[in-house]
Amino acid sequence: MPEEEGAGGEVRDGLTPVLRPVRAGNGFEEALEQILQVVRLGLVPGGERLPAERELAERLGISRVTLREVLKVLQDQGLVESRRGRYGGTFVLPRADAVGEDELRRRVAEVDIEDVLRFREVLEVGAAGLCAAHGLDDKQADRLREALARTHDAPLTEYRRLDTLLHLTLAELSGSPTLTAQYAAVRATVNDLLDCIPLLVRNLEHSQRQHTALVEAVIEGEADQAREIMREHCGGTAALLRGFLG
């Protein structure tokens, strides 16, 4: 996974918005939540390896013993597998393809879909507005442009993961770790629902036009325009999900 060096020399990658030091009281639970988000968001694609145990433990601020307990839970749930040898490690298992309307309805029954969609819109619109209003420096603007570029001409099998990374990048650039963490959680729920419906080429083309306009508005500091584009973009996703539920 591509990495870059951030302020203070820390390593940044696609996992940076999600993985953060846990609080002392709930180390196991919070570490499990974060790694589950990494898997559910597709930040490490199926078949690829999670970061090494030492790196994961350091980034989460937990012992390797605690980390191994977390990984054991994920393995028991069929989400990862451990491989030995020179090229071993913990690998994310491929997820099943879209499973259809029945599974979508089952998942929706377990969440308040309207609440999820509204909360997602609040966070996304807020992040876009904050980024545009506060301004991005050249390095931040380049990060956002690069995240957008990776979504262009992406194969369908990779599109949702790269789309998620673009939105996570925008959330992180808002400067609020709390907003970023909340967005990662709600996006994981939204992705669980989106995985149950087909990827529609016409919808993806429309989304890409919105993404391009959004990034331009954010970088140009057009806060009102950025908020409006993001609100419309979130509305499109909500409409698709409601349509397939109808």
C-alpha atoms as a printed R data frame, in Angstrom:
    type eleno elety resid chain resno       x       y       z
1   ATOM     1    CA   MET     A     1   0.000   0.000   0.000
2   ATOM     2    CA   PRO     A     2   1.451   3.420  -0.954
3   ATOM     3    CA   GLU     A     3   2.944   5.370   1.920
4   ATOM     4    CA   GLU     A     4   4.055   8.938   2.369
5   ATOM     5    CA   GLU     A     5   5.793  10.838   5.108
6   ATOM     6    CA   GLY     A     6   3.651  13.274   7.030
7   ATOM     7    CA   ALA     A     7   4.434  16.105   9.415
8   ATOM     8    CA   GLY     A     8   6.954  15.101  12.031
9   ATOM     9    CA   GLY     A     9   8.153  12.197   9.870
10  ATOM    10    CA   GLU     A    10   5.287   9.825  10.627
11  ATOM    11    CA   VAL     A    11   4.285   7.332   7.956
12  ATOM    12    CA   ARG     A    12   0.946   7.988   6.282
13  ATOM    13    CA   ASP     A    13  -1.013   5.490   4.216
14  ATOM    14    CA   GLY     A    14  -4.599   4.570   3.443
15  ATOM    15    CA   LEU     A    15  -5.021   3.233   6.982
16  ATOM    16    CA   THR     A    16  -3.994   6.467   8.711
17  ATOM    17    CA   PRO     A    17  -7.531   7.920   9.017
18  ATOM    18    CA   VAL     A    18  -8.758   4.781  10.799
19  ATOM    19    CA   LEU     A    19  -5.861   3.437  12.865
20  ATOM    20    CA   ARG     A    20  -5.057   5.568  15.905
21  ATOM    21    CA   PRO     A    21  -3.866   4.932  19.481
22  ATOM    22    CA   VAL     A    22  -6.621   3.435  21.619
23  ATOM    23    CA   ARG     A    23  -7.621   4.545  25.093
24  ATOM    24    CA   ALA     A    24  -6.167   2.600  27.983
25  ATOM    25    CA   GLY     A    25  -9.439   1.309  29.407
26  ATOM    26    CA   ASN     A    26 -10.792  -0.432  26.309
27  ATOM    27    CA   GLY     A    27  -7.657  -1.374  24.390
28  ATOM    28    CA   PHE     A    28  -8.863  -4.733  23.101
29  ATOM    29    CA   GLU     A    29 -12.341  -3.528  22.138
30  ATOM    30    CA   GLU     A    30 -11.178  -0.338  20.424
31  ATOM    31    CA   ALA     A    31  -8.390  -2.123  18.558
32  ATOM    32    CA   LEU     A    32 -10.891  -4.715  17.335
33  ATOM    33    CA   GLU     A    33 -13.261  -1.960  16.216
34  ATOM    34    CA   GLN     A    34 -10.543  -0.188  14.235
35  ATOM    35    CA   ILE     A    35  -9.196  -3.275  12.467
36  ATOM    36    CA   LEU     A    36 -12.757  -4.335  11.666
37  ATOM    37    CA   GLN     A    37 -13.238  -0.934  10.039
38  ATOM    38    CA   VAL     A    38 -10.069  -1.452   7.979
39  ATOM    39    CA   VAL     A    39 -11.464  -4.781   6.728
40  ATOM    40    CA   ARG     A    40 -15.067  -3.614   6.218
41  ATOM    41    CA   LEU     A    41 -13.987  -0.462   4.382
42  ATOM    42    CA   GLY     A    42 -11.760  -2.518   2.103
43  ATOM    43    CA   LEU     A    43  -8.706  -0.407   2.957
44  ATOM    44    CA   VAL     A    44  -6.688  -3.625   2.706
45  ATOM    45    CA   PRO     A    45  -8.162  -5.522  -0.257
46  ATOM    46    CA   GLY     A    46  -9.017  -9.203  -0.052
47  ATOM    47    CA   GLY     A    47  -5.941 -11.348  -0.550
48  ATOM    48    CA   GLU     A    48  -3.548  -8.670   0.702
49  ATOM    49    CA   ARG     A    49  -1.644  -8.559   3.977
50  ATOM    50    CA   LEU     A    50  -2.314  -6.374   6.983
51  ATOM    51    CA   PRO     A    51   0.658  -4.398   8.306
52  ATOM    52    CA   ALA     A    52   3.120  -6.422  10.367
53  ATOM    53    CA   GLU     A    53   2.166  -7.122  13.989
54  ATOM    54    CA   ARG     A    54   4.835  -4.798  15.359
55  ATOM    55    CA   GLU     A    55   3.654  -1.894  13.206
56  ATOM    56    CA   LEU     A    56  -0.028  -2.508  13.977
57  ATOM    57    CA   ALA     A    57   0.633  -2.739  17.714
58  ATOM    58    CA   GLU     A    58   2.636   0.500  17.660
59  ATOM    59    CA   ARG     A    59   0.002   2.379  15.675
60  ATOM    60    CA   LEU     A    60  -2.777   1.201  17.984
61  ATOM    61    CA   GLY     A    61  -0.750   1.683  21.157
62  ATOM    62    CA   ILE     A    62  -1.353  -1.875  22.411
63  ATOM    63    CA   SER     A    63   0.817  -4.859  23.224
64  ATOM    64    CA   ARG     A    64   1.433  -7.554  20.640
65  ATOM    65    CA   VAL     A    65  -0.305  -9.997  22.989
66  ATOM    66    CA   THR     A    66  -3.477  -7.915  22.859
67  ATOM    67    CA   LEU     A    67  -3.129  -7.527  19.101
68  ATOM    68    CA   ARG     A    68  -2.883 -11.298  18.645
69  ATOM    69    CA   GLU     A    69  -6.095 -11.718  20.633
70  ATOM    70    CA   VAL     A    70  -7.783  -9.241  18.273
71  ATOM    71    CA   LEU     A    71  -6.473 -11.031  15.191
72  ATOM    72    CA   LYS     A    72  -7.641 -14.363  16.604
73  ATOM    73    CA   VAL     A    73 -11.208 -12.994  16.803
74  ATOM    74    CA   LEU     A    74 -11.025 -11.829  13.197
75  ATOM    75    CA   GLN     A    75  -9.675 -15.206  12.138
76  ATOM    76    CA   ASP     A    76 -12.458 -17.028  13.989
77  ATOM    77    CA   GLN     A    77 -14.966 -14.822  12.122
78  ATOM    78    CA   GLY     A    78 -13.492 -15.813   8.769
79  ATOM    79    CA   LEU     A    79 -12.283 -12.305   7.972
80  ATOM    80    CA   VAL     A    80  -8.519 -12.936   7.989
81  ATOM    81    CA   GLU     A    81  -6.118 -15.846   7.907
82  ATOM    82    CA   SER     A    82  -2.628 -16.297   9.318
83  ATOM    83    CA   ARG     A    83   0.123 -17.616   7.053
84  ATOM    84    CA   ARG     A    84   3.534 -18.784   8.173
85  ATOM    85    CA   GLY     A    85   6.866 -18.539   6.442
86  ATOM    86    CA   ARG     A    86   9.007 -15.874   4.836
87  ATOM    87    CA   TYR     A    87   6.056 -14.287   3.069
88  ATOM    88    CA   GLY     A    88   3.626 -14.944   5.885
89  ATOM    89    CA   GLY     A    89   1.532 -12.613   7.980
90  ATOM    90    CA   THR     A    90  -2.143 -11.878   8.479
91  ATOM    91    CA   PHE     A    91  -4.072 -11.715   5.204
92  ATOM    92    CA   VAL     A    92  -7.550 -10.326   4.601
93  ATOM    93    CA   LEU     A    93  -9.824 -12.954   3.068
94  ATOM    94    CA   PRO     A    94 -11.737 -11.956  -0.085
95  ATOM    95    CA   ARG     A    95 -15.277 -10.816   0.587
96  ATOM    96    CA   ALA     A    96 -18.258 -12.334  -1.140
97  ATOM    97    CA   ASP     A    97 -19.680 -10.522  -4.170
98  ATOM    98    CA   ALA     A    98 -22.910  -8.548  -3.930
99  ATOM    99    CA   VAL     A    99 -25.460 -10.851  -2.367
100 ATOM   100    CA   GLY     A   100 -28.706  -9.255  -3.447
101 ATOM   101    CA   GLU     A   101 -31.908  -7.772  -2.148
102 ATOM   102    CA   ASP     A   102 -32.667 -10.348   0.547
103 ATOM   103    CA   GLU     A   103 -29.317  -9.781   2.221
104 ATOM   104    CA   LEU     A   104 -29.712  -6.024   1.861
105 ATOM   105    CA   ARG     A   105 -33.086  -6.190   3.626
106 ATOM   106    CA   ARG     A   106 -31.602  -8.330   6.396
107 ATOM   107    CA   ARG     A   107 -28.803  -5.845   6.963
108 ATOM   108    CA   VAL     A   108 -31.137  -2.868   6.816
109 ATOM   109    CA   ALA     A   109 -33.336  -4.508   9.456
110 ATOM   110    CA   GLU     A   110 -30.351  -4.358  11.815
111 ATOM   111    CA   VAL     A   111 -29.749  -0.596  11.418
112 ATOM   112    CA   ASP     A   112 -31.777   2.587  11.220
113 ATOM   113    CA   ILE     A   113 -30.951   3.301   7.594
114 ATOM   114    CA   GLU     A   114 -32.386   6.824   7.588
115 ATOM   115    CA   ASP     A   115 -30.334   7.728  10.651
116 ATOM   116    CA   VAL     A   116 -27.180   6.299   9.045
117 ATOM   117    CA   LEU     A   117 -27.737   8.214   5.806
118 ATOM   118    CA   ARG     A   118 -28.503  11.493   7.570
119 ATOM   119    CA   PHE     A   119 -25.477  11.183   9.860
120 ATOM   120    CA   ARG     A   120 -23.270  10.365   6.891
121 ATOM   121    CA   GLU     A   121 -24.535  13.472   5.085
122 ATOM   122    CA   VAL     A   122 -23.896  15.708   8.103
123 ATOM   123    CA   LEU     A   123 -20.319  14.446   8.442
124 ATOM   124    CA   GLU     A   124 -19.528  14.564   4.717
125 ATOM   125    CA   VAL     A   125 -21.023  17.987   4.106
126 ATOM   126    CA   GLY     A   126 -19.314  19.295   7.240
127 ATOM   127    CA   ALA     A   127 -15.926  17.893   6.230
128 ATOM   128    CA   ALA     A   128 -16.161  19.375   2.738
129 ATOM   129    CA   GLY     A   129 -17.117  22.764   4.152
130 ATOM   130    CA   LEU     A   130 -14.341  22.730   6.745
131 ATOM   131    CA   CYS     A   131 -11.679  21.827   4.203
132 ATOM   132    CA   ALA     A   132 -12.780  24.564   1.819
133 ATOM   133    CA   ALA     A   133 -13.283  27.228   4.497
134 ATOM   134    CA   HIS     A   134  -9.994  26.602   6.323
135 ATOM   135    CA   GLY     A   135  -8.021  26.002   3.136
136 ATOM   136    CA   LEU     A   136  -5.573  23.264   2.213
137 ATOM   137    CA   ASP     A   137  -1.840  23.732   1.845
138 ATOM   138    CA   ASP     A   138  -0.117  22.497  -1.314
139 ATOM   139    CA   LYS     A   139   0.725  19.093   0.138
140 ATOM   140    CA   GLN     A   140  -2.829  18.523   1.370
141 ATOM   141    CA   ALA     A   141  -4.277  19.613  -1.977
142 ATOM   142    CA   ASP     A   142  -1.958  17.154  -3.724
143 ATOM   143    CA   ARG     A   143  -3.149  14.344  -1.423
144 ATOM   144    CA   LEU     A   144  -6.757  15.102  -2.322
145 ATOM   145    CA   ARG     A   145  -5.990  15.285  -6.053
146 ATOM   146    CA   GLU     A   146  -4.098  11.986  -5.898
147 ATOM   147    CA   ALA     A   147  -6.979  10.288  -4.083
148 ATOM   148    CA   LEU     A   148  -9.325  11.551  -6.801
149 ATOM   149    CA   ALA     A   149  -6.971  10.446  -9.589
150 ATOM   150    CA   ARG     A   150  -6.900   6.885  -8.245
151 ATOM   151    CA   THR     A   151 -10.669   6.626  -8.707
152 ATOM   152    CA   HIS     A   152 -10.480   7.565 -12.394
153 ATOM   153    CA   ASP     A   153 -10.696   4.537 -14.691
154 ATOM   154    CA   ALA     A   154 -10.570   2.216 -11.685
155 ATOM   155    CA   PRO     A   155 -11.831  -1.310 -12.406
156 ATOM   156    CA   LEU     A   156 -15.254  -1.997 -10.949
157 ATOM   157    CA   THR     A   157 -13.754  -4.450  -8.472
158 ATOM   158    CA   GLU     A   158 -11.593  -1.670  -7.011
159 ATOM   159    CA   TYR     A   159 -13.887   1.329  -7.368
160 ATOM   160    CA   ARG     A   160 -15.683   1.180  -4.034
161 ATOM   161    CA   ARG     A   161 -12.432   0.847  -2.066
162 ATOM   162    CA   LEU     A   162 -10.827   3.790  -3.883
163 ATOM   163    CA   ASP     A   163 -14.016   5.847  -3.546
164 ATOM   164    CA   THR     A   164 -13.948   5.156   0.194
165 ATOM   165    CA   LEU     A   165 -10.300   6.274   0.394
166 ATOM   166    CA   LEU     A   166 -11.148   9.542  -1.368
167 ATOM   167    CA   HIS     A   167 -13.925  10.314   1.104
168 ATOM   168    CA   LEU     A   168 -11.761   9.280   4.072
169 ATOM   169    CA   THR     A   169  -8.986  11.567   2.837
170 ATOM   170    CA   LEU     A   170 -11.395  14.498   2.736
171 ATOM   171    CA   ALA     A   171 -12.636  13.678   6.241
172 ATOM   172    CA   GLU     A   172  -9.085  13.520   7.581
173 ATOM   173    CA   LEU     A   173  -8.107  16.801   5.917
174 ATOM   174    CA   SER     A   174 -10.945  18.508   7.818
175 ATOM   175    CA   GLY     A   175  -8.570  18.534  10.785
176 ATOM   176    CA   SER     A   176 -10.956  16.831  13.216
177 ATOM   177    CA   PRO     A   177  -9.862  13.336  14.332
178 ATOM   178    CA   THR     A   178 -13.270  12.862  15.974
179 ATOM   179    CA   LEU     A   179 -15.089  13.612  12.732
180 ATOM   180    CA   THR     A   180 -12.753  11.257  10.863
181 ATOM   181    CA   ALA     A   181 -13.344   8.415  13.323
182 ATOM   182    CA   GLN     A   182 -17.106   8.874  13.231
183 ATOM   183    CA   TYR     A   183 -17.067   9.018   9.448
184 ATOM   184    CA   ALA     A   184 -15.036   5.808   9.175
185 ATOM   185    CA   ALA     A   185 -17.607   4.043  11.342
186 ATOM   186    CA   VAL     A   186 -20.654   5.273   9.426
187 ATOM   187    CA   ARG     A   187 -18.998   4.652   6.060
188 ATOM   188    CA   ALA     A   188 -18.362   1.033   7.061
189 ATOM   189    CA   THR     A   189 -22.098   0.634   7.671
190 ATOM   190    CA   VAL     A   190 -22.950   2.309   4.358
191 ATOM   191    CA   ASN     A   191 -20.478   0.060   2.514
192 ATOM   192    CA   ASP     A   192 -22.100  -3.033   4.045
193 ATOM   193    CA   LEU     A   193 -25.343  -1.905   2.407
194 ATOM   194    CA   LEU     A   194 -23.763  -0.864  -0.893
195 ATOM   195    CA   ASP     A   195 -22.080  -4.267  -1.167
196 ATOM   196    CA   CYS     A   196 -25.551  -5.762  -1.558
197 ATOM   197    CA   ILE     A   197 -26.488  -3.783  -4.655
198 ATOM   198    CA   PRO     A   198 -24.888  -3.742  -8.106
199 ATOM   199    CA   LEU     A   199 -22.343  -1.182  -9.250
200 ATOM   200    CA   LEU     A   200 -24.083   0.860 -11.939
201 ATOM   201    CA   VAL     A   201 -21.774   2.350 -14.571
202 ATOM   202    CA   ARG     A   202 -24.001   5.361 -15.196
203 ATOM   203    CA   ASN     A   203 -24.128   6.105 -11.482
204 ATOM   204    CA   LEU     A   204 -20.338   5.789 -11.188
205 ATOM   205    CA   GLU     A   205 -19.814   8.192 -14.094
206 ATOM   206    CA   HIS     A   206 -22.117  10.708 -12.392
207 ATOM   207    CA   SER     A   207 -20.301  10.216  -9.084
208 ATOM   208    CA   GLN     A   208 -16.971  10.868 -10.765
209 ATOM   209    CA   ARG     A   209 -18.197  14.170 -12.179
210 ATOM   210    CA   GLN     A   210 -19.367  15.134  -8.704
211 ATOM   211    CA   HIS     A   211 -16.044  14.059  -7.173
212 ATOM   212    CA   THR     A   212 -14.109  16.191  -9.663
213 ATOM   213    CA   ALA     A   213 -16.277  19.261  -9.034
214 ATOM   214    CA   LEU     A   214 -16.082  18.686  -5.280
215 ATOM   215    CA   VAL     A   215 -12.292  18.479  -5.169
216 ATOM   216    CA   GLU     A   216 -12.018  21.605  -7.314
217 ATOM   217    CA   ALA     A   217 -14.400  23.518  -5.022
218 ATOM   218    CA   VAL     A   218 -12.549  22.420  -1.882
219 ATOM   219    CA   ILE     A   219  -9.131  23.364  -3.247
220 ATOM   220    CA   GLU     A   220 -10.428  26.706  -4.530
221 ATOM   221    CA   GLY     A   221 -11.889  27.476  -1.095
222 ATOM   222    CA   GLU     A   222 -15.508  27.596  -2.296
223 ATOM   223    CA   ALA     A   223 -17.094  26.354   0.930
224 ATOM   224    CA   ASP     A   224 -20.760  26.837  -0.012
225 ATOM   225    CA   GLN     A   225 -20.272  25.140  -3.359
226 ATOM   226    CA   ALA     A   226 -18.330  22.261  -1.786
227 ATOM   227    CA   ARG     A   227 -21.093  21.683   0.773
228 ATOM   228    CA   GLU     A   228 -23.803  21.740  -1.890
229 ATOM   229    CA   ILE     A   229 -21.965  19.300  -4.182
230 ATOM   230    CA   MET     A   230 -21.370  16.924  -1.291
231 ATOM   231    CA   ARG     A   231 -25.001  17.156  -0.178
232 ATOM   232    CA   GLU     A   232 -26.131  16.232  -3.692
233 ATOM   233    CA   HIS     A   233 -23.568  13.420  -3.850
234 ATOM   234    CA   CYS     A   234 -24.778  11.893  -0.583
235 ATOM   235    CA   GLY     A   235 -28.343  12.241  -1.802
236 ATOM   236    CA   GLY     A   236 -27.524  10.113  -4.835
237 ATOM   237    CA   THR     A   237 -26.256   7.254  -2.696
238 ATOM   238    CA   ALA     A   238 -29.284   7.508  -0.439
239 ATOM   239    CA   ALA     A   239 -31.616   7.433  -3.435
240 ATOM   240    CA   LEU     A   240 -29.965   4.276  -4.798
241 ATOM   241    CA   LEU     A   241 -30.312   2.453  -1.498
242 ATOM   242    CA   ARG     A   242 -33.922   3.525  -1.060
243 ATOM   243    CA   GLY     A   243 -34.650   2.508  -4.651
244 ATOM   244    CA   PHE     A   244 -33.337  -1.013  -4.188
245 ATOM   245    CA   LEU     A   245 -35.227  -1.262  -0.904
246 ATOM   246    CA   GLY     A   246 -38.489  -0.093  -2.459
